[in-house]
Amino acid sequence: MPQVKTLEISALGHRGEGVALIDTNRVFIPFTLPGETVRAEIDGNRGRLVELLAASPDRIAASCPHFGACGGCQVQHLTDVEYRTWKRGLVTSQLERAGIVAEVADVVPAHGAGRRRATLHATKTGAGFMSLRSHDIRLLDACPILVPALAAAPQIATAIAAAIGPCDVSFTATDLGLDAAISGKGIKPNAELTRTAARYDLARVAINGEVVLNYRVPTIRMGEADVPIPPGSFLQATSLAEETLAGLVIEAAKGAKSIADLFCGVGPFALRLAGRSAVYAADSDAPAIAALDAAHRKTKGLKAVTAEKRDLFRDPMSPFELNRFDTVIIDPPRAGARAQARELAGTKVARVVYVSCDPQSFARDAAILVAGGYRMGRVTPVDQFLHSAHVELLAVFSR
């Protein structure tokens, strides 16, 4: 049975929850901060804030009226200085656990104009994100962390659900308008969906991966190339984060004559690097590889880009294949790139530029590279997921 207890919050956990101790057991209480005294309803190692008895001096008013109910943001109630310190700590703590000594720079803000991608759960009565620790949908009228082009996303998603039934709608704000990738069981295109798309001037609509309405092929500018984005394709959440990370990658690869871009996606790094060097690019996502190749072929003045579909988890590049490159860039998904890191550790590649969205898997893979003889340079955290417990990072490993 849940019990209500008075507790002192001692730390801010890696998920943005306040941490308290009951005997020697840690309890996690959302929306609380270190130094606060709270009354909380405790169930196992989870808590729910009932009353704030003594607030931290670092507590500020949340910027969104949905904060505390919507599960989209975890930390809107912390001062900017302490927020950046906590975000940097998400990186340093994982490196320490992996036994790695490294210089970690201050966090680089990269929220910019807001997130250009969002997935909303929609019904005919409204749309929003999941509520905290729940499968219930917190209906939204607006979301302040999205780019202005997505301001009407909740209304559009609601209209789509009214047309075809309950569904999830993944929006991407592109250079040619909104792309809507819809997923759900038993949903099909109909005349009302067509009218909805026209009313909101959607560039393209796909259902369960199949394009059903295509008024304009959505594109994103990457360097000198315009990339035709596949439905539901992965992109960095903010355009500023993409530009920031790409700038760091280009600087790290300065002077490289032969580059491999692994887990390349649609080519945010490869297409920019091709302005000065030939690039081999690989990813398991066939539509992303096709988009990269199409963008490269249509862009004048770029060096050669060889784009290949390859599952780097099951079939990582071997030292024999890698040794023809002087610089290798890896930007894996959250699970990291353990198999590829092991192969890289046995190579003569002069530089490895590792971009990560998960400090824990990065620290694990970094330890593999260091054990293989690489020297790890400064780690740069990049914050594109404002108010959340996610952080990107980049580090350069040198022989």
HELIX and SHEET records of a PDB file:
HELIX    1   1 ASP A   80  ARG A   97  1                                  18    
HELIX    2   2 PRO A  148  LEU A  150  5                                   3    
HELIX    3   3 ALA A  153  ILE A  164  1                                  12    
HELIX    4   4 ALA A  191  ARG A  199  1                                   9    
HELIX    5   5 SER A  239  ALA A  252  1                                  14    
HELIX    6   6 ALA A  270  LEU A  273  1                                   4    
HELIX    7   7 ALA A  286  LYS A  298  1                                  13    
HELIX    8   8 PRO A  319  LEU A  322  1                                   4    
HELIX    9   9 ARG A  338  ALA A  345  1                                   8    
HELIX   10  10 PRO A  359  ALA A  371  1                                  13    
SHEET    1   A 5 ASN A  25  ILE A  29  0                                        
SHEET    2   A 5 GLY A  18  ILE A  22 -1                                        
SHEET    3   A 5 GLN A   3  LEU A  12 -1                                        
SHEET    4   A 5 THR A  37  ASP A  43 -1                                        
SHEET    5   A 5 ARG A  46  ALA A  54 -1                                        
SHEET    1   B 8 VAL A 108  PRO A 109  0                                        
SHEET    2   B 8 THR A 380  ASP A 383  1                                        
SHEET    3   B 8 GLU A 392  SER A 398 -1                                        
SHEET    4   B 8 ARG A 351  SER A 356 -1                                        
SHEET    5   B 8 THR A 327  ILE A 330  1                                        
SHEET    6   B 8 SER A 258  LEU A 262  1                                        
SHEET    7   B 8 ALA A 278  ASP A 283  1                                        
SHEET    8   B 8 VAL A 305  LYS A 309  1                                        
SHEET    1   C 4 VAL A 108  PRO A 109  0                                        
SHEET    2   C 4 THR A 380  ASP A 383  1                                        
SHEET    3   C 4 GLU A 392  SER A 398 -1                                        
SHEET    4   C 4 ARG A 375  MET A 376 -1                                        
SHEET    1   D 7 ILE A 137  LEU A 139  0                                        
SHEET    2   D 7 GLY A 126  MET A 130 -1                                        
SHEET    3   D 7 ARG A 117  THR A 123 -1                                        
SHEET    4   D 7 CYS A 167  THR A 174 -1                                        
SHEET    5   D 7 GLY A 177  SER A 183 -1                                        
SHEET    6   D 7 ARG A 204  ILE A 207  1                                        
SHEET    7   D 7 GLU A 210  ASN A 214 -1                                        
SHEET    1   E 2 THR A 219  MET A 222  0                                        
SHEET    2   E 2 ALA A 225  PRO A 228 -1                                        
END                                                                             
